[in-house]
């Protein structure tokens, strides 16, 4: 590629082909819903002076544990000098779980093999409860925090939780989460009068028009009361006071002698 500048208009870019055969490749993959079809685009560009007679290959799909779960063949093709092509390939995700997947393309052509990778996600309209506070102190108001994740490739609205525990119903404010985003829901539990021990809790996670139910055990422990630290009184010593102390010490020593 040669770049030059003209006085009248900006820059002029001239692509100069390479000697022989020169293949440039690229791969992209789009997120999809659970059970949907994942679209992948394979980009092929012959930047050489000679034609590429044959391009074939396979795209392998691996899950988060690097297990091969799907594969799709690249359409056999060729490229004349300076020709570009894009192949649109589709993978049926029926039977695959929500999560992150890696598409690895093995592209065979006249001069060898090229490899490219792209990551995509399979999502479901589901907000997942990842973590929740399980230990609380008695006779106080405790924060209850829940870490949640949107496992959908679209924004999810009206996300909140209600918790039923020991005759109380707790409710968090509502939040929104973007695609694949994590967030925190927070409320408070008043444990005044509760004994130390475990209490069964039902957690309801609401989002859009859906509701998921979880069961947990909340543990109430004895309240930890921190003792206030004793304040150290600092008496600033002036030069005169130091001199007086020294004189007193000298007099004491003289009397002892």
N, C-alpha and C positions, 0 to 999 in steps of 0.2 A: 504494500500500500504506500503510495506517495501522496504527501499532502503539500499543497502550495497555497499561497495567498495572492489574491489580485487586489489592485487598488480600488476597484469599483465596488466589489461585493466581497464578502468574507473569505472563506476558504474553499478550495476545490480538492476533493479527495478522489484519487484514481487508484483503483485496485489493479495491481499488476500480478498476473498469475504466476505461480511457482512452476519451475521445470518439472516435467513428469506428472505423476498423479499425486494429489494432495487433498485428503478428505478431512473436513472439519465437521464435527458432530455435536449435537446437543440434545438434552432430554428434559422435559418438564412433565409433571403429574399433578392432577387436580384432586382436591379432597372430594369425598362423596358421602352420601348418607348410608346408613346400614342397609345392606342388601341392594345397593345401587350399583351403578357402573362407573368405574374410575377411568377417566380419559387421560391419555398420555400422548404427547406430541414428540416425535422424533425428527430432529432437524438434520438434514444432510446437505453438505455444500462442497462441491468439487472446485477447489481453488487452484488446481493444476492445469497445465497445458494439454495433458493427455486425458482421454476419456477413461472413466472407471467402468469396467464391463459388468461387474456383478457386486451387489451388496445384499447380504442376507444376515440373519441372526435371530436372537431370541431375547425377550425381556423377561427376567425372572423376578417374582414378587416374594419378598421375605417379610416375616412378621418381626415383632420386637425381640424375639428370642433367636433370630436368624434362622428360623425354619422356613424352608421353601414351601409356599402354599399355593402359588399359581404361576403360570407362565403363558406367554403369548408370543407367537412367531412374528418376526419382522417381515413385511412383504418384500419379496425379491424384486430388486430394481437395479437400475444403472444410472450413471450420470455422465453427460458429455462435459467437456471442459467449461468451467465457470457456471455450471447449472446448479440450481438449488431445488430441493424438494422437502416437503414436510409430510410425514406419515402420521395420520391420526389413528391411534390404537386404543382399544377398549378392553377393560378387564372386568368381568362379572364378579362382584364381591359377595354373592350369596354364599352363606356358610362361614364367612369370615367374621371375627369378632371386632367390636369397636377398638380402635387403637391406631398406632403409627406403623406404617409399612414402608419398605424401601424397594423401589423398582431399580433393578440393575440390568442395563442393556449390554449385551455382548454383540457387537457389530462386526461381522466378517466382511472383508472386501479384498480387492486384488492384492494389496500390499500388506495384509496382516489382519489384526483384530483391534478394534477400538472398544473401550468400555466407558459407560456413563451411568450415573446414579441420580435418582430423584426421590424425594420423600413425600408421601401423601398420607392423609388420615382418613379412616372410616369412622363416621360418627353416627350417633343415635340421639334422638331428642331426649336426652337424659342429663340431669344434674346429679352428680355423685357426691355423697358425703365421704370425705377423706379422713377427717379427724374431728374429735370433739373432746372438750374438757371432761375428765372423768373423776377428778378428785377435788373435793370442796371442804372448806372449814365450817364447823358448826357455829350457830349463833351469830351469823354475819351475812352480809349480802355479797354473793360471789359472782364474778363474771363467768358467763358460759359462752365459749367461743367455738364456732364450727367452721372448719375449712372445707369448702365445696369447690367442685370443678364442673364446668359446662363441657360435656362430651359431644357437643353438636357442632357442626360447621356453620352454624348461624347464631345470631344473637338470641339469648334467652332472657325473657322479661319476667317480672313478678316473682322473683325468687325470695322465699322466706321460709321460716321454720316455726312450728309450734311444738312444744315439749310438754308432756304430761308426766309429772313426777310427784308422788306423795300428796295427791289432792290439789296440786297447783298446776296451772296451765301457763307456760311461759311462751312469749312470742317475740320474734326478732323483727326489726325493720326490713323492708323490701329492698332488694338490690337487683341490678341487671349485670349480666356477664356476656362478653363477646365470645366469638367462636373459640373453643378450647381454653378459655380463660379460667383462672382460679380466683376465688374471692373468700371473704370471711363474713359470716353471720354472727351477730353478738346479741346476747340478752343477759338477764341477771336472775339468780336464784337466791331467795331469802331462806336461810336454813335455821332461823330462830326457833328454838324449842325442839329441834331434831336431835335424836340420839346418834352417837357414833355407830356407823355400820353402813351396809349397802342398801340402796334403794333402786328398785327397777324403774326404768324410764322408757317411755315411748316417744320416739322422735319422728315427726312428720315433716318431710321436706316437700314444699310446694313450689311449682314452677309452671308457667303458662297455665294450662288447665289440668296438669297432672299432679299426682301426690304419691310419694314413696314413703314407706314406713320402715323404721329401724328400731331395734331394741338394744338398750345398753344398760349397764349397772353403774349408778353413780355412787361413789364412796365418800362418806362424810367422816372427816377426821377432826380431832380436837383443834380448836382454834389456837393458832400460834400468836401469842401476844408478845410483841417485842418490848423489852424493857428500855426505857429512855436512858441514853448515855449520860453519865455524870459530867456536868460541864466543868471544865478546868478553868479556874480563875487565874488569869494572868495579871500580875501586878507590875506595871512598868517601873523600872528602876532608873531614877535620874542620876546624874553624876554626883550630886550632893549627897543623895541617899547612899550611894556606894561608898563614898568617902567616910560617911558616919559609921557604916558597918565596919569598915577597915579599922577605924580608930577604936571602936568598941572591942574588936578582936585583939588589938595590940594591948589595950589596957588589961584585958582578961589574962593574956599571956604574961604581962609584967607582974600582976598580982600573984599568979601561980608561981612565978620564979622567985 
